[in-house]
Amino acid sequence: MTTTLHEMDDMRTSTGPVSPSRVRVSLREVREVAYRALVAHGACPGRAPAAAEQVLEAELHHGAGLTGLLADLARGPWDGGGLDLRADERGGRTLLRVDSPDAAAPLRVGQLVADLASAAGTVHVPALRDDGPLAAAALIGAAAAGGHALALVGSLAEAWIATPDGALLRLDRMSVLGDWEPPPDGSVVLVVDPPPDLDPHPRAARRRSAAREGLLVDAAAFARAYDAARAYLVPER
């Protein structure tokens, strides 16, 4: 199903601002605007849905999705390439090192890196210094598909952990890494086996609530993302 330019305009008008700085939008609007903006900036339609879901997850749970999307768009067009890989060793562990033009951008490499770590082992991305919720959201789909927990470990004292049941939580990095010390630059993504015993997190309940009531987002950020998405649309004849 496609959404026309007029329908997108109607959606933005119908939600209406609730304050000078905030607007209530649907989850579908956030996902659709992110997808269209990314494709308009060179993301292939095969990779854009996963990146759009990262935007939605980060916005829904941390208020960081739209700002992350705008930062990605400011980098310029996606180069459309894959990952340049080489094997490294550190502390007796083999790492797959990723060096690619877009390796610093979590929307451009996040899902690829998560899938690679899920299938092939620990991945080191020296350029990926953004270990915030936008990057962490890429772990969710790969953890569910692989049936195991995945961790994103960067410079922060805590690691992000995604579990197969869809949770995304924070855990002390020592609980994930033990006595292994990752490279000092960038981030690593790795399978956590056995998965940690984590308290449940009300992510599913929050999504259900937002699906019913909408999501409050920064009005200026949404307007900028929406304007970027318009470049994807073909006007009606």
Backbone hydrogen bonds, N-H to C=O, Kabsch-Sander energy under -0.5 kcal/mol:
donor,donor_aa,acceptor,acceptor_aa,energy
8,M,4,T,-2.3
9,D,5,L,-2.1
10,D,6,H,-2.5
11,M,7,E,-2.4
12,R,8,M,-2.2
13,T,9,D,-2.2
14,S,10,D,-2.8
15,T,11,M,-1.7
16,G,12,R,-1.2
18,V,22,R,-1.4
19,S,22,R,-1.4
23,V,217,V,-2.3
24,R,16,G,-1.1
25,V,23,V,-0.6
25,V,215,L,-2.5
30,V,26,S,-1.8
31,R,27,L,-2.4
32,E,28,R,-3.0
33,V,29,E,-2.9
34,A,30,V,-2.3
35,Y,31,R,-2.6
36,R,32,E,-2.5
37,A,33,V,-2.5
38,L,34,A,-2.4
39,V,35,Y,-2.5
40,A,36,R,-2.4
41,H,37,A,-0.8
41,H,38,L,-0.6
42,G,39,V,-1.8
43,A,38,L,-2.5
47,R,44,C,-1.4
48,A,44,C,-2.2
51,A,47,R,-1.6
52,A,48,A,-2.8
53,E,49,P,-2.1
54,Q,50,A,-1.8
55,V,51,A,-2.0
56,L,52,A,-2.3
57,E,53,E,-2.8
58,A,54,Q,-2.7
59,E,55,V,-2.2
60,L,56,L,-3.1
61,H,57,E,-2.2
62,H,58,A,-1.4
63,G,59,E,-1.2
64,A,58,A,-2.1
68,G,64,A,-1.3
69,L,65,G,-2.4
70,L,66,L,-2.6
71,A,67,T,-2.0
72,D,68,G,-1.9
73,L,69,L,-2.5
74,A,70,L,-2.0
75,R,71,A,-0.6
75,R,72,D,-1.3
76,G,73,L,-1.5
78,W,41,H,-2.4
85,L,83,L,-0.7
86,R,97,R,-1.3
88,D,95,L,-2.7
90,R,93,R,-2.4
93,R,90,R,-1.6
95,L,88,D,-3.1
96,L,122,T,-2.3
97,R,86,R,-3.3
97,R,95,L,-0.7
98,V,124,H,-2.8
99,D,84,D,-2.5
99,D,97,R,-0.6
103,A,100,S,-2.0
105,A,102,D,-1.9
108,R,105,A,-0.9
109,V,105,A,-1.8
110,G,106,P,-1.6
113,V,109,V,-3.0
114,A,110,G,-2.4
115,D,111,Q,-2.5
116,L,112,L,-2.3
117,A,113,V,-2.7
118,S,114,A,-2.1
119,A,115,D,-1.6
120,A,116,L,-3.2
121,G,117,A,-1.2
123,V,189,V,-2.7
124,H,96,L,-2.7
125,V,123,V,-0.5
125,V,187,S,-3.0
128,L,125,V,-1.3
129,R,127,A,-1.5
131,D,129,R,-1.2
136,A,132,G,-2.3
137,A,133,P,-1.9
138,A,135,A,-1.3
139,L,136,A,-2.1
140,I,137,A,-0.9
141,G,137,A,-0.5
142,A,138,A,-0.8
143,A,139,L,-2.5
144,A,140,I,-2.1
145,A,141,G,-2.5
146,G,142,A,-2.4
147,G,143,A,-1.6
148,H,143,A,-1.1
149,A,192,V,-0.7
150,L,162,A,-2.3
151,A,190,L,-2.8
152,L,160,W,-2.0
153,V,151,A,-0.5
153,V,188,V,-2.8
154,G,152,L,-0.5
159,A,171,L,-3.6
160,W,152,L,-2.2
161,I,169,L,-2.9
162,A,150,L,-3.0
163,T,167,A,-2.0
166,G,163,T,-2.1
169,L,161,I,-2.6
171,L,159,A,-2.3
173,R,157,A,-1.9
175,S,172,D,-1.3
176,V,172,D,-0.7
176,V,173,R,-0.6
177,L,173,R,-2.9
178,G,174,M,-2.1
180,W,177,L,-1.9
187,S,125,V,-1.8
188,V,153,V,-2.6
189,V,123,V,-2.3
190,L,151,A,-1.8
192,V,149,A,-2.5
193,D,191,V,-0.6
198,L,196,P,-1.0
203,R,201,H,-2.0
204,A,201,H,-0.6
206,R,202,P,-1.9
207,R,203,R,-2.2
208,R,204,A,-2.3
209,S,205,A,-2.2
210,A,206,R,-2.5
211,A,207,R,-2.4
212,R,208,R,-1.4
213,E,209,S,-2.8
214,G,210,A,-2.4
215,L,25,V,-3.6
217,V,23,V,-2.7
217,V,215,L,-0.5
219,A,21,S,-2.7
222,F,218,D,-2.3
223,A,219,A,-2.3
224,R,220,A,-2.1
225,A,221,A,-2.3
226,Y,222,F,-2.9
227,D,223,A,-2.4
228,A,224,R,-2.0
229,A,225,A,-2.1
230,R,226,Y,-1.3
231,A,228,A,-1.0
232,Y,229,A,-2.0
233,L,229,A,-0.6
233,L,230,R,-0.7
